[in-house]
Amino acid sequence: MLQAGKFQQVFSITAKSDTAIGMIVNNGLGRVKSARRREDIDAAMEEGMMEIVPRLEKRTHYLATLGDVVTLLGAARYDHRPHQGVHRVVAPR
């Protein structure tokens, strides 16, 4: 929709959105009406990012910890299984 130039439609959709990317795009599109320079629009989007990114990063360390725990649980589960491989004895010729 943005590539097609339907800025008003995208603006109305992102105005209702509570997602981070929706808010950032909404800040940029809100500035399109009053500013014609690309730098002004970029600045508006960066301002929105400075506001939103700390909220996103607030709990990302939990994901790293969860990933470490899952890896350890998977390794522990794998190490405690009996080996079920097929063993073949080859007779000498």
N, C-alpha and C positions, 0 to 999 in steps of 0.2 A: 504494500500500500504506500509505503514511503517512496519507493522507487517510481511509483506511478504518479506521485505528486499529490496524493489525497491526504494532505496534512490535517485538514479539519476533521476528517473521519478518524485518523489515528489519534489526534488530540482528544477527541471525545471518548475514545476507547481507553486511552491511558489515564484520563482524568478519573475514571471509575476504578482503575486498577490499584491494588495495594501491594503489588510486587515491586521489588527494587528497580528492575529494568523499566517497568512502566512509569515509575516516578521520575527516573532520570530522563527518559524520552519526553515525558510531559514537561519537565522543566525546559528542555531545549526547544520544544515546539511552542511553548508559551512565549519564548523570547523571539521567535520568528516574526511575530506580528509587529513588534516594536523595533527590532534591529534587523538590518539587512546584511550586515557583515557576518561572515562565517565565524570570525573570532568571538563575536558576542554570543553566538549560539553555543559554541564550544565552551565558553566560560560559564554559561548557565548550566550546561550539562555537568561540568566539573564541580560546580557548587553543589549540585544535587548529589553527585557522587561523594563529595566530602561529608555530606550529611548522612548518607545511607550506608556507606561502606563500613564505618565503625559498628553499626548494628549487625551487619552481616558477619564481621570478623569476631564478634563478641564470643561466640561459642564454637568457632571452627576448631579449636584445640581438642574439643571432645571427639571430633571425627578422627583425628590422628590417634588419639588414645584408643578409641574403639577399633580402629584398624589394627593397631598393635595387639590388642587383646584377641581379636578374631584370628590373627596370624598365629599367636601362641596356642590358642585352643585347637586350631587346625593341625599344627605341628604335634601337639600332645596326642591328639586323636590318631594321627597317622603313625606315630611311634609305638603306640600300644596295641596296634592290631597284629594279630598273628599273620605271618607271611603266607599268602595264598597263591604264590606263583607255581607254575608247573615246572617240576624238576624232571630232567631227562638224563638218564645215564647212557652214555655211549660206550658200547663195547669196543675194545681194541680189535683191529683187523689182523 
